[in-house]
């Protein structure tokens, strides 16, 4: 995978930041994209580990096949790289921006504090797939006639809705807030992920036949019994908005807040 001696020859490089004088003038993302050739060089650092700790229980929780798409990027095969990435991850442009990257913590090269820039490569694959038109609606060839309700439009609800829609079901997503996205939209600031990335995925899913019902608080505006009566299946994907206590000394001091209320 990658270049056999790449990790010895190529230094780790990730996105650079806009100058602070520019960053203070807006609230948008401030990372500067790398060129394709720079990303390919970083993918080349993947060192063909006997056991790739970057995915599985020690690394990526969704089991992204990281060595595989690193190798594809290194060889310039960006189309198959996004196909491989999409096989485990519905929304790599989200995770490539906001994931804390346990894969890099688990990378064998992290023994020397120079892990492969996995998160940077993942984001680059997704962004290039949009540029080349690979990410577009893929409606199902056949419909099953089954109707499924998904409660909640966070990343779990969106992923489930996309998979169910592509399987041919008539999918309806019910969201309490005025727009889909859950905490990705309402809990993560724009400098981490700008919301137009969410909007374009919603457009893709709508093009695949998924219907979003926003401003519907299930259990208040619409009874669960109604959903069960109107759909063949109901999938609950609501997130937890109740903070988990830290239970550490000082967590009750003044000025200490949980992330959700903050």
SULTA-V793990 format. One line per field, one symbol per residue. burial: 1 if it has 16 or more other ideal C-beta (glycine too) atoms within 10 Angstrom, else 0. Layout:
burial=???
This chain:
burial=1110011001010010000000000000110001000011111111100001111000110001111111111100010011011101111111111010101101111000001111111111111111000110000000000001111111111111110111011111111100111101100100001000110011011001110100010100010000100010011011100000000000000000000000
